[in-house]
């Protein structure tokens, strides 16, 4: 199946089992003047899939090489991007050439940022190999790295030229990282797709994997088309992320995966909005039950006041306030701005905003 994202520069999203070896032919159609490419991945994905992708690109006539960095969120920093840029220079990439991001969300975010920065912007292809990247981060053009002060604080909007999603790559994921991606899947059910949420309650995700990926991607596609630069509607995609990013920061990006932190954040913010009378009673409990069904945590011992303090430095802050994403009910989300001074009070006491 294929979807088209109608941003300023439209691009295709391909979702099909076994499509990984098609990257060369697709790239040849997209970049007829290109001579060279670098496939960027981490120390997990390049050994698994790097040769398949490089061989496909080579058969299509490109001079292709692979570059990898140590896997993990700890590598998501400016020094790693500098290594990518140095590799692009050494391989002789020009403005008519392109980059391939092969891996999970960390790889896609950083390789996309490197592509956006190199020669003030070269095209790139996203090949997401984790569930989280397939359903969320590979689509929409957000790229970037973490700074010591917080997650994704340096970056750029740089849309890919193609997103190639091969669900077969999920077979090699450790169980925890498939579970990690389910945090983002459940988020989509919460903010826009009640039917998806209810189906996840009834069935196992593995029973309708490709359809599940398509529904999440299509939801994000529609939102991104309406709001490419996150000035309004796209903020809804941050449901659970304000507190999720705060948790990741508190644990120095080591204890919780992104999906785990977002899951806890969804429950915490919905508990607060229920207490304030802004969300249908029982919604937080229903979200928690679904998260637990897929092996995700729903609570954390970190004080909410500490998370509120960490959240105030999040990139979603503007001046002395932050925009929260809340639910009226499952499938119906909205944003509401709250001052930094009142955020802790809202989280701990559920007072109305």
Secondary structure as UniProt FT lines:
FT   STRAND          2..5
FT   STRAND          11..15
FT   TURN            17..18
FT   HELIX           20..22
FT   HELIX           23..30
FT   TURN            32..33
FT   STRAND          36..42
FT   TURN            43..44
FT   HELIX           46..50
FT   HELIX           51..59
FT   TURN            60..61
FT   STRAND          63..69
FT   HELIX           73..75
FT   HELIX           78..90
FT   TURN            91..92
FT   TURN            95..96
FT   STRAND          98..103
FT   HELIX           105..117
FT   HELIX           118..120
FT   STRAND          123..128
FT   HELIX           131..132
FT   HELIX           133..137
FT   STRAND          142..147
FT   TURN            148..149
FT   STRAND          150..157
FT   STRAND          162..165
FT   HELIX           167..172
FT   HELIX           175..191
FT   HELIX           194..202
FT   HELIX           205..208
FT   HELIX           209..226
FT   TURN            228..229
FT   HELIX           233..238
FT   TURN            239..240
FT   HELIX           241..250
FT   TURN            251..254
FT   HELIX           258..275
FT   TURN            276..277
FT   TURN            281..282
FT   HELIX           283..293
FT   TURN            294..295
FT   HELIX           304..311
FT   TURN            312..313
FT   TURN            315..316
FT   STRAND          317..318
FT   TURN            319..320
FT   STRAND          321..329
FT   TURN            330..331
FT   STRAND          332..339
FT   HELIX           340..349
//
